[in-house]
């Protein structure tokens, strides 16, 4: 008797709900904790089917669960704890963990359900989920801000790097310009110095013919120096849009022969510049000054990038109001990878090595040719040679 009272006291004071039903699902006993959870009085539930505490579809299926177990012994709930939903008296739902045990008592079966309310746990889970989602949202937002900041820093870094590279390139160009100027000016200046010394010598001998010869060389050398300087001054004028073509008729043959003779003076040892003209006429309608600058630039390059004991072919062809100027050498050639960039300003081929140059010459040539409505093209192979062609219609 005392043991029964003790067991009853434990059930009545348990913090979890405890419900006892028979094998038909009728409630025989329910403790205060369960009554509080579902919001019923004891009299309202005892003798009623336990399905009154269940929402659909479990409510309609509950009796079938018990009947199936009684006939087959197959367990769906009994002895297996699981999370289910309960229905309060006021119709509201709440989650709880249900554990069902089977007890054989006085030759009959009774089932005891242990109910642990999960409402607070679920609320906590929802709060944690909400907090997690909010945290993830903030992390995503901060990450995006960080990415934007990194991108801005990268952009700024690239900008600074580009400025640095540009400054570096400008410094390199200044150095190359000085190197090129000293190289290109050295030969005509040496020629002037030598010719001036020889003039003094031939004056004493009263050799007028030799004096005239070296005087002409001095003039030619000075003209070459002027032409080189004009190339660099021309770049500034081109950028400022101050260069215009002054078109007029002239004879290409004596014009080209004079250039060939002038360039022969600055050629390397045993380099031979051979000029040839084809066509029934030599008359062309172009800017003589611009064309001369173009040809001198191309022949200067042929001299610079070819070795001693080589020949440079300089040809002009007139046919049906078309002029083609060709300058062909047997020099170091241009790598295939550099051909497409050849006429860009400040560009130099990868195989130029220590040969001085600013990378401006061919760009100036292309722009001069364009001012005369012509085109320029290049054919080259490394270590084989290069051919430049200027094509004009008039």
Buried (B, 14 or more C-beta within 10 A) or exposed (E): EEEEEEEEEEBEEBEBBBBBBBBEBEBBBBBBBBBEBBEBEEEBBBEBBBBBBBEEEBBEEBBEBBEBBEEEEEEEBBEEEEEBEBBEBEEEEBBBBBBBEEEEEEEEBBBBBBBBBBEEEBEEEEEEEEEEEEEEEEEEEEEEEEEEEEEEEEEEEEEEEEEEEEEEEEEEBEEBBEBBBEEBBEBBBEBBEBBEEBBEEBEEEEBEEBBEBBBEBBEBBBBBBEBBEBBBEBBEEBEEEEBEBEBEEBEBBEBBBBBBEBBBBBBBEEBEBEBEBEBEEBBBBBBBBBBBBBBBBBBBBBBBBBEEEBBBBBBBBBEEEBBBBBBBBBBBBBBEEBBEEBBEBEBBBEBBEEBBBBBBBBBBBBBBBEBBEBEBEBBBEBEEBBBBBBBBEB
